[in-house]
């Protein structure tokens, strides 16, 4: 008799979680904005890097339409180290793993071009590798969202930027 009550309680709790909206609850639990707060950035051997206050790459989006990004605006283009739930690259086995895209953003901060230029290192810092750049004019960390209606990908929140 005790087992059905415990099972019923778990089922009710899970049902309540589903009604509340699991993706928003999970995304909130997994986002630590310190993971995107910029402490320092620069270039090592032609590769741009950023150090954050929290854990580099520590937050992974749980909502299938969200993307987290560390973005470098360089003299060789704009490169975003990204994590998201849908597959769009062969650079990594699972696209929630951090990987790099060269991107072009329009005046509304929506992605107009994207390709797989650059590789990624995430440890104590986030670094784009296998590119050559001599200048990083801006670094920003952001949340982007995939619009399921028109498949556009646009910046919805800037966590931090420098300079």
C-alpha positions, 0 to 999 in steps of 0.5 A: 500500500505504501508503494502506490502512494509514493508512486502517485506522489511522484507522478503528481510531482512530475505532472506538475513539473510538466504543466509548469513548463519543463524547458523553462524550469530546466533552463533556469536551473542550468544558467549561471550568468557568471559563466558569461561574465567577461573578466579578460580576453585577448589573442594567443598565437592568432586564436581569440580567447575569453576568461569568465568569472564563472566556469567557462562553458559551465552553462548548457541550454536545456531548451531546444530553441536556445543557444548560448554563445561566446562571440569574438568580433575579429579582423578575420570575421565573427566567430561564436563558440556555441552550445545548443540542442539541435544538430548543425555541425560535424565538429562535435558528436553532440551539439550541446558540446561547445563548438565554433561557427563563423557567423554574420549578424545583421543589424537586428542581431540575427544570423544571416550566414553560418559555417563551421570555420574554427575549432574550440577549446573550453577549459579555464577559458574559451578559445577559438582555434585553427583560425588566424586573427590579429585583432579582437575588436569586441567580445560578447556573451549571449543567448540566441533563440531559434524561431521555429516559425521562420527558422531565424536565429537571433540574439535575445540577450547579451549577458556581457560585452567588452570593451 
